[in-house]
Amino acid sequence: MASDVPPAPFDAPESHPNLPRRGALALMFAAIVGCGVVGGAIGYGLVNTSCPSRPPVAEQLIEQVPGYRAHSPSCAVKLLAAAVAGTAITAIGAGVVAVLVLRAQSEWQTHPAARVPPAGAGPPVRRPRGGGTPPRT
């Protein structure tokens, strides 16, 4: 009678055999985060080199005029925007590459290994090589 009882609704279904392993998922996550950090640093560095932290030389010379104060622009917003944009772009790119790698790995797992013909089956069938010019008949 115990076999007539349906399974509990909370039983976990069997997972698909081609799902990536946890180690591969953890490595993918770490790679995406690492690429995001590097991309943010690159974006910050690019803007940091091009954004002046002090007024240009011409304004510094004119500053000697009484009553004139040279304007030094703030780069904080530009630096933040560049870091966020660099992080987002590289993390998205790394995520796309990681998903493609995991899909390829899943496809490799689904194809069985090549079969060896049994002994005494005769010579193997030669298949034509791909590409090139077909033989003339």
C-alpha positions, 0 to 999 in steps of 0.5 A: 500500500505504501507504493500507491502513495504519490511522491511528495510535492517537495521531492526534488526532480532529477537534474538534467545530466548536461547541467554544468558542475558547481565548480564550473559555475563558481569559476564562471562567476569568479571570472565575470566578477574579475573581468568586471573589476578589471574593466572598471579599473580600465574605465577609471584609468582612461578618464583619470588620464584625460580629466585635468585635476588642475587648471590649464597653464594658460588659466594659471598664468591669467590667475595672476590678474587680481580678482581672477580665480582659475576654475578647476573642474571636478572629475568625480562624476566622470570617473564614477561613470567611466568605472561603472560603464567599464564594469558593466561592459566587460562583465556583460562580455565575460558573461556572454563568453562564459555562457558560450563556453558552458554550452559548448561543454554541455554539447561535448558531454552529450556526444558519445565516444567513438565506437570501435568496430567489433573484431572480424567486422572487416576493414573499416569503411573509408569516408571521403575527406571533407573539403577540396575538389570532388573526384572526377567520374 
